[in-house]
Amino acid sequence: MRNAFFNLTAVMIINLMITPNMLKAQDIALPAPSRKGGKPLMEALDARGSAREFSERDLTNQQLSDILWAAWGINREADGKRTAPSSHNRQEMDVYVTLKSGLYIYDAAGNTLKQVHDRDIRALTGTQDFPATAPVNLIYVADLTKRGLREGQQVTDTDQLSSWANTGFMAQNVYLWCASEGMSCVIRAMVPRNTLAPEMGLRPLQVIILAQTVGFPAEE
C-alpha cells in the first residue's frame, strides 16, 4: 500500500513538472501529407503563376501539411532526404510559418508545426499590404552554422548563394502545389529583414532569404 502511495505521488510530481513545458508551446500536429494525386506536371506548369490578392479564409491542417511537405518535406525516409535539393545535402534551410495564431517552424521529421510564439506577425513579413491579411506566409531561413560558419564570422554573399538557390527550389515546389490545387501564392524579396529577424528570435547566422505568401484566391 505504501509503495502504491509513493508511486502515485511520484507520478503526480512528474506530471506537475512536465505539463507546463508541454502546454507552453501550442504545437500543431499535422496530418500525413497527401503524396498522391494532383494535376499532371505539365498542367501544373501551365497553371503556375503569382497572385497578390488573397482571401482571408484559413487553410486546413491538411493543406498546410501538403504545402510544407512540397516545400521541404522528407520524401526518402531511409536517409532523410528532402523534396528540394541542398548543396552537399547540408539541409541548412528552415521554413517558418506565420499564421493568425502565431509563428511556427516546420519540423519535417515530426510532421509538426512547432510554435515559436503566439504573436500574429504576418504584417511584418512584407512591405506590401497583403501579407498582413493572407492566411499563410512562409519565411525561408538559412542556418549558416550548418554550412560551417561560426558565430562572429562575417557573412558574405558567397556564403548565401547555395541557400538562395535552395530557396528557389523550395518556392517553386510550393508554386506547383498551388497550381495543382487551385491555390494562390507569390514569392517575395521585399521583406524587412532587420525588423522581422528579431521578432522571430533568429540568431546572427540565421539569415532570412525570401518569403512566400499562400492562400485561397481572392473572392470575387
Secondary structure, DSSP 4 states (H G I P E B T S, - for coil): -HHHHHHHHHHHHHHHHHHHHHHHS--EEPPPP--S-SS-HHHHHHH------B--PPPPHHHHHHHHHHHH-EEETTTTEESS--GGG---EEEEEEETTEEEEEETTTTEEEEEES---GGGG-SSSGGGTSSEEEEEEEEGGGGT--TTPPPPHHHHHHHHHHHHHHHHHHHHHHHHHT-EEEEE----HHHHHHHHT--TTEEEEEEEEEEPBPP-
